[in-house]
Amino acid sequence: MTESKPSKNEVFGNKVKGPVINPIIQRQSSMKIVWTFILLGVFFISSNCEQEQEVITVNDPVRFSQDFILAIKTEQSYDSYLDSLSKIDLKDLEKKLDSSAKKLAFWINTYNSLVQSKVRKDPKSFKDQKLFFNEKDILIGHVQISLNQIETGILRRKPLDPKEAFVETFKVDKLDPRIHFTLNCGATSCPPVAYYDPERLDEQLQLATESFVSQTSVFSMEKNTLTVSELFDWYAEDFGGYEGIISLFRALKIIGDSDSPVLAYTPYNWNLDIENFE
């Protein structure tokens, strides 16, 4: 009868229950489990950070928008304003812009400041005006928007496709066509940059209208022609069409009450001018 050779475990008195696992492989498996839990932890932490975005409140949004313009005009650093705007609490902003005058003043000031900051950062970007005004590269309250959304959607109350909640929330109560004499898009033919105050808004809008129209319009009684800024061609609908435009010029005493001239338009000068401040 052949005797079986004892195993290594039997020689040393070890009890063997099931297969023998190499200790090196066991340690490697344990390390894989540990790293898996570490990576999962990092993932969940980063996910929570993305969900809990930092928001800040601004005590007086209109004053903030005025100071933003002043910082640019006086060539101070304005990065902190862009940073604050990017993190602003939108619910708080909506609550504080509680009147038509506050909404108008805030968005006119903010639009002009954002145009200035964008052009100063990259003057070459102004060459492609379609992209410049339509690119959603502005961050307000963690929402990406464009300059066109502020002008067309919020200030002019025109429907945008697709409809966006941000614009619907902040659009002004009604269209005031005088905004076209306050918005500075960076071009030479634009009205100058000023900062607007809700307490004096109607007066300021009227002064801006009178100043811009008187400087850019010529009435020829002989030719019965009224030459005006191209703004009146682009935004004729906002002014009430031809009759609305003529009524405005009659009210400003540029033409007589019985005059009904033919409109001619001065081509817009799109050369960049970032120093056009009031």
C-alpha positions as CSV (number, residue, x, y, z in Angstrom):
1,M,0.0,0.0,0.0
2,T,1.4,3.4,-1.0
3,E,1.5,6.1,1.7
4,S,0.2,9.5,0.8
5,K,2.5,12.4,1.3
6,P,1.3,14.9,3.9
7,S,0.5,18.4,2.7
8,K,2.4,21.5,3.9
9,N,-0.7,22.5,6.0
10,E,-0.9,19.1,7.6
11,V,2.8,19.1,8.5
12,F,2.4,22.4,10.4
13,G,-0.9,21.5,12.0
14,N,-3.0,23.9,10.0
15,K,-6.7,23.2,9.4
16,V,-7.6,23.6,5.8
17,K,-11.2,24.8,5.0
18,G,-11.7,25.4,1.3
19,P,-9.1,26.7,-1.2
20,V,-6.0,28.4,-0.1
21,I,-5.8,32.1,-1.2
22,N,-2.5,33.7,-2.0
23,P,-2.0,36.6,0.6
24,I,-0.5,38.9,-2.1
25,I,-3.6,38.5,-4.2
26,Q,-5.8,39.1,-1.2
27,R,-4.0,42.4,-0.4
28,Q,-4.4,43.6,-4.0
29,S,-8.2,42.8,-3.9
30,S,-8.5,44.7,-0.6
31,M,-6.7,47.8,-2.1
32,K,-9.0,47.7,-5.1
33,I,-12.0,47.8,-2.9
34,V,-10.5,50.7,-0.8
35,W,-9.8,52.8,-4.0
36,T,-13.3,52.1,-5.3
37,F,-14.8,53.6,-2.2
38,I,-12.4,56.6,-2.4
39,L,-13.3,57.3,-6.0
40,L,-17.0,57.0,-5.2
41,G,-16.6,59.5,-2.4
42,V,-14.8,62.0,-4.6
43,F,-17.6,61.7,-7.2
44,F,-20.4,62.3,-4.7
45,I,-18.5,65.3,-3.1
46,S,-18.0,66.9,-6.6
47,S,-21.6,66.3,-7.5
48,N,-22.8,68.0,-4.3
49,C,-20.5,70.9,-5.0
50,E,-22.0,71.4,-8.5
51,Q,-25.5,71.2,-7.0
52,E,-24.8,73.7,-4.2
53,Q,-23.6,76.6,-6.4
54,E,-22.4,79.7,-4.6
55,V,-24.9,82.6,-4.6
56,I,-24.6,86.1,-3.3
57,T,-27.0,88.8,-2.5
58,V,-26.6,92.4,-3.6
59,N,-28.1,94.9,-1.2
60,D,-29.0,97.5,-3.9
61,P,-28.9,96.0,-7.5
62,V,-29.4,99.4,-9.2
63,R,-26.6,101.0,-7.3
64,F,-24.5,98.0,-8.1
65,S,-25.2,98.5,-11.8
66,Q,-24.3,102.2,-11.5
67,D,-21.0,101.4,-9.7
68,F,-20.2,98.8,-12.4
69,I,-20.3,101.5,-15.1
70,L,-18.4,104.0,-12.9
71,A,-15.6,101.4,-12.4
72,I,-15.3,101.0,-16.2
73,K,-15.5,104.7,-16.9
74,T,-12.8,105.6,-14.4
75,E,-10.6,102.6,-15.5
76,Q,-10.8,100.8,-12.2
77,S,-10.8,97.0,-12.0
78,Y,-14.3,95.7,-12.6
79,D,-13.7,91.9,-12.4
80,S,-15.3,91.8,-9.0
81,Y,-18.6,93.1,-10.6
82,L,-18.5,90.4,-13.2
83,D,-17.9,87.8,-10.5
84,S,-20.7,89.1,-8.3
85,L,-23.1,89.2,-11.3
86,S,-22.2,85.6,-12.2
87,K,-23.2,84.4,-8.7
88,I,-26.0,86.8,-7.9
89,D,-29.1,85.3,-6.2
90,L,-31.7,85.5,-9.0
91,K,-34.7,85.2,-6.6
92,D,-33.4,88.0,-4.5
93,L,-32.7,90.1,-7.6
94,E,-36.2,89.6,-8.8
95,K,-37.6,90.6,-5.4
96,K,-35.5,93.8,-5.3
97,L,-36.3,94.9,-8.9
98,D,-39.9,95.6,-7.7
99,S,-40.8,98.5,-10.0
100,S,-40.7,99.2,-13.7
101,A,-38.2,102.0,-13.1
102,K,-35.8,99.8,-11.2
103,K,-36.0,97.1,-13.9
104,L,-35.3,99.6,-16.7
105,A,-32.5,101.3,-14.8
106,F,-30.8,98.1,-13.8
107,W,-30.9,96.4,-17.2
108,I,-29.9,99.5,-19.2
109,N,-26.9,100.0,-16.9
110,T,-26.0,96.3,-16.9
111,Y,-26.3,96.0,-20.7
112,N,-24.0,98.9,-21.2
113,S,-21.5,97.6,-18.7
114,L,-21.4,94.1,-20.1
115,V,-20.8,95.5,-23.7
116,Q,-18.0,97.6,-22.4
117,S,-16.4,94.8,-20.4
118,K,-16.7,92.4,-23.3
119,V,-15.2,94.8,-25.9
120,R,-12.3,95.8,-23.6
121,K,-11.5,92.2,-22.9
122,D,-11.3,91.3,-26.6
123,P,-11.7,94.2,-29.1
124,K,-11.5,91.9,-32.0
125,S,-14.6,90.1,-31.0
126,F,-16.6,93.2,-32.1
127,K,-15.8,92.5,-35.8
128,D,-18.3,89.6,-35.9
129,Q,-21.3,91.5,-34.6
130,K,-23.8,88.7,-35.0
131,L,-21.7,86.4,-32.7
132,F,-20.9,89.3,-30.4
133,F,-24.5,90.0,-29.5
134,N,-25.9,86.5,-29.8
135,E,-23.3,84.4,-28.1
136,K,-24.4,83.2,-24.7
137,D,-21.1,84.0,-23.0
138,I,-22.5,86.2,-20.1
139,L,-23.1,84.6,-16.7
140,I,-25.8,86.1,-14.5
141,G,-26.8,84.1,-11.5
142,H,-25.2,80.9,-13.0
143,V,-27.4,81.3,-16.1
144,Q,-25.7,81.7,-19.5
145,I,-27.3,84.5,-21.5
146,S,-26.5,86.8,-24.5
147,L,-26.5,90.6,-24.9
148,N,-29.4,90.1,-27.4
149,Q,-31.5,88.4,-24.8
150,I,-31.1,91.5,-22.5
151,E,-31.9,94.0,-25.3
152,T,-34.5,92.1,-27.3
153,G,-36.1,89.9,-24.7
154,I,-35.9,91.8,-21.5
155,L,-35.9,95.5,-22.5
156,R,-37.9,95.3,-25.8
157,R,-40.2,92.5,-24.6
158,K,-40.0,90.7,-27.9
159,P,-40.7,86.9,-28.0
160,L,-37.6,84.8,-28.3
161,D,-37.3,81.3,-29.7
162,P,-37.0,79.3,-27.6
163,K,-38.8,81.0,-24.8
164,E,-36.4,81.2,-21.8
165,A,-37.4,81.4,-18.1
166,F,-34.7,83.9,-17.3
167,V,-36.0,86.4,-19.9
168,E,-39.6,85.8,-18.9
169,T,-38.8,86.5,-15.2
170,F,-36.9,89.8,-15.7
171,K,-38.5,91.4,-18.8
172,V,-39.7,94.9,-18.1
173,D,-43.4,95.7,-17.6
174,K,-43.8,97.5,-20.9
175,L,-41.7,98.7,-23.8
176,D,-40.4,102.3,-23.7
177,P,-38.9,103.1,-27.1
178,R,-36.7,105.7,-25.5
179,I,-34.4,102.9,-24.4
180,H,-32.9,103.0,-27.9
181,F,-31.3,106.4,-26.9
182,T,-29.7,104.8,-23.9
183,L,-28.2,101.5,-25.1
184,N,-24.6,101.7,-26.2
185,C,-23.5,98.7,-28.3
186,G,-19.9,99.9,-28.7
187,A,-20.3,101.5,-32.1
188,T,-19.5,105.1,-32.9
189,S,-23.1,105.9,-33.8
190,C,-24.5,104.7,-30.5
191,P,-25.8,107.0,-27.8
192,P,-23.3,107.7,-25.0
193,V,-23.1,105.6,-21.9
194,A,-24.7,107.1,-18.9
195,Y,-26.0,105.6,-15.7
196,Y,-29.6,105.6,-15.0
197,D,-31.4,106.2,-11.7
198,P,-35.0,104.9,-11.0
199,E,-35.8,108.1,-9.1
200,R,-35.1,110.3,-12.2
201,L,-35.6,107.8,-14.9
202,D,-38.3,109.5,-16.9
203,E,-36.4,112.7,-16.9
204,Q,-33.2,111.0,-17.9
205,L,-34.9,109.1,-20.8
206,Q,-36.4,112.3,-22.1
207,L,-33.0,114.1,-22.0
208,A,-31.3,111.2,-23.7
209,T,-34.0,111.2,-26.4
210,E,-33.7,115.0,-27.0
211,S,-29.9,114.9,-27.1
212,F,-29.6,112.0,-29.5
213,V,-32.3,113.0,-31.9
214,S,-31.2,116.6,-32.1
215,Q,-27.6,115.6,-32.9
216,T,-28.4,112.9,-35.5
217,S,-31.4,114.4,-37.4
218,V,-31.7,116.9,-40.2
219,F,-35.0,118.3,-41.6
220,S,-35.0,119.7,-45.1
221,M,-38.1,121.7,-45.7
222,E,-37.3,122.2,-49.4
223,K,-36.9,118.5,-50.1
224,N,-39.5,117.6,-47.4
225,T,-37.0,115.0,-46.1
226,L,-36.2,114.1,-42.5
227,T,-32.8,112.4,-42.3
228,V,-32.6,110.3,-39.1
229,S,-30.4,107.7,-37.4
230,E,-30.7,104.2,-38.8
231,L,-32.1,103.2,-35.4
232,F,-35.5,104.5,-36.5
233,D,-35.4,102.1,-39.5
234,W,-34.4,99.0,-37.5
235,Y,-36.8,99.7,-34.6
236,A,-39.6,101.4,-36.4
237,E,-42.1,99.0,-34.9
238,D,-41.1,100.0,-31.3
239,F,-41.8,103.7,-32.1
240,G,-45.2,103.0,-33.7
241,G,-44.2,103.0,-37.3
242,Y,-44.0,106.1,-39.5
243,E,-46.8,107.9,-37.6
244,G,-45.1,107.3,-34.3
245,I,-41.8,108.5,-35.5
246,I,-43.3,111.6,-37.0
247,S,-45.2,112.3,-33.8
248,L,-42.0,112.1,-31.8
249,F,-40.2,114.6,-34.1
250,R,-43.2,117.0,-33.9
251,A,-43.2,116.8,-30.1
252,L,-39.5,117.6,-30.1
253,K,-40.2,120.6,-32.4
254,I,-37.7,119.3,-35.0
255,I,-40.5,119.4,-37.6
256,G,-43.8,121.4,-37.6
257,D,-47.1,120.0,-36.6
258,S,-48.3,120.0,-40.2
259,D,-45.1,118.5,-41.7
260,S,-45.1,114.9,-43.0
261,P,-41.6,114.5,-44.5
262,V,-40.2,111.4,-46.2
263,L,-37.7,109.6,-43.9
264,A,-34.1,109.0,-45.0
265,Y,-31.6,107.1,-42.9
266,T,-28.0,107.9,-42.0
267,P,-25.9,104.8,-42.3
268,Y,-24.7,103.5,-38.9
269,N,-21.1,103.9,-38.1
270,W,-20.0,100.6,-36.7
271,N,-16.4,101.6,-35.9
272,L,-15.6,100.7,-32.3
273,D,-15.7,103.5,-29.8
274,I,-15.3,102.5,-26.1
275,E,-14.8,106.0,-24.8
276,N,-18.3,107.3,-25.5
277,F,-19.3,108.3,-22.0
278,E,-21.7,111.1,-21.0
